[in-house]
Amino acid sequence: VRSRHAARLRRARCAPITARMSAPEAPAIEVSHLVKLYRATRAVDDVSFAIARGSVTALLGGNGAGKTTTIGMIMGLVEPTSGAVRVLGHDMPRERARVLGRMNFESPYVDMPMRLTVRQNLTVFGRLYSVAHLREKIAQLAADLSLTEFLDRPSGQLSAGQKTRVSLAKALINDPDLLLLD
């Protein structure tokens, strides 16, 4: 069974942009003939694209088109059925440990621990990424994203908009070279 949305995502490939990059610099993301099957469902169907470092790019498609699955494969969390993914010059998932500290993501599908305060959550993620001067980094993100007034509130007591801003702060805690937003 082929998903009509997956076919749309396949047809909506990003144009190759490697010509805009200097020769020794690998693209931020390079996806080649990516396929992901879940039993009889083809979630991602022969997707290929390259994204230059420093660019802002959107992956568009309808519900069920395979966007989240593609992001999961880019992050090395979902193993492709076939095809290849390179991130910041490294093969994913074989070399994902070499690049994970240089990337981050935000998704509305991933909640932070509800009982921990915003500050505690950001501290946990900052420590996972070995962020230097973590207190200062949290204060900077809190000021930049207007989180200061609820830094000590449990995450489970935040409004949807506040949760979104906290998730963005979490995604920026390590100053990633590559930021994926779902």
N, C-alpha and C positions, 0 to 999 in steps of 0.2 A: 504494500500500500504506500503510495507516495502522497505526502501532504501537499495540498495545493499551495499552502503558505511557504513551505520549504522551497518549492519550485520558484515562488516569487523572490525569496531571499537569494536563491542561486542566480536568478536573472538580474538582480539588483546589485551586482558585484561592484566594488569600488574600482575605479580606474587605476591602473598601475601608476605609481608616483615615484618610482625609484630614480627616474631621471633627474628629479629635483634635489637629490641627496648627493653629498660628496661620496666619492668612491669607497673610502674605507669605512664609512659609517653605515651600519646595518639599519634597516627600518626599525621603528619601535615595535611593530607587529608585522609578521609575514605569515600568511595563511595560504596553504597550497592544497587544493583539491580535497578539502576537509569534508568528511562524511561521518555522520553519527546515526547508527541504527539502534532503536529500542525494539527488539523483537521484529515485528513486521512493519513498524513505523519508521520512516526515514525522517528524522528530526532535522538533520542538516544534510544537504544534498550538493556535493561538489562545489563548495564555496572556496573562492580564492581572492585574496586582496593583499595589498601592502599599505601600511600607514607610516608616513614619515615621522621621525622624532620632532617634537615641538608642534605638531599639528593637532587640530581638534576635528574629530571625525565622528559621524553618527552612523550607526547601523540600524537601518529602518526596516520595518516589516510588520505585518499584522500579528495578532495573537496566534501563537503556535508556529510562527515562522522559523524558529530556531535561534533567535537572538541570545537568549539566556544560556542555551546550550553551547552556542559558539563562544560566549564569554567564559563559560566554565572550562572549555577546552583551551582557550587562550591562557587561563590562569593555571592550567595543569591539574584542575580538580576533576575533570571529566576526560576519560581517555577516548580519543577518536577511534572510530571503527577503521577508518583509513584516512590518509592525508597527513600533512605535516603542519606544525605550528612552531614558529620561532618568535621569541620575545627578547628584545634588546640584544639580538644576536645569538641567543641560546635556544637550543632545541627543547621544546616542552613535550611531554613531561620528563624526559630523561635528565635534563639539566635544570629543572625548575628550582632546586635549592640555591642555585647560583644567582637567580634573578628575583625570587619572591620578596626579598627585603627591599628591592628597588621599585616595587609596584604595590598598588593597593586598589580596593574597589569599594563601591557603595551599592547596595541593593535594597529595595523596599521589601524584599522577600526574606531578609536576614535581620532578626531582632537582636538587640543587645540584651544582656541579662537584666531583667526588669527590676530586681531587688537592689542592684548596685546603683549608686548615684552616677550621675553623668561624669563627675570627676573620677570616680573609681573605675568606670568603664574606660575612659580615655587613658587612665594610668595603666590599666592592664594591657591595652593595645600598644601603648607607648613602650612598655617594658618588653612586650613580644618582639617589637622592632628595634630594641636597644636604642631608643631615642635619647640622645644627650640633652641635658638641661630640660628634662621632661616637665617640671613644674612651670618653667617659663614658656615652653611650647604650648602647654594646655592653656595658660593665661592668654597667650597671643591668639590662639584659635578661638577661645571664648570671647575675646574682644572683637575679633574679625567677624565672627558669625553670630554675635549677640546671644551668647550662651551664659554669660556671667551670672545673671539673676537666678538661674536654676542649676548651676553646677553641682550643688549639694542636694538636689532633689533626686529621688529614685527614678530611673529611666521609665519605669512602668507608670509613672504619674505625669508624663509629658503629653502634650497635645501632638497630633500627627505632624504638624509643621515643625514643632520643636524636635521631635524624634528625627525628622529628616535632616535638620541642621546638625544634630549630634552625630548622625551617621556620616555626614560630610566631614565633620571634624575628625572622626575616627579614620576616614579615608585619607585625610591630609596629614595625619599625625607624624608620618615618617618622611614627609616631603618627597613623595614618590616621583620617579622618573616617568612612570606610566600609571595613569589613573583611569580605571574603568568604572563607568557609571551605568547601572542597569535600570 
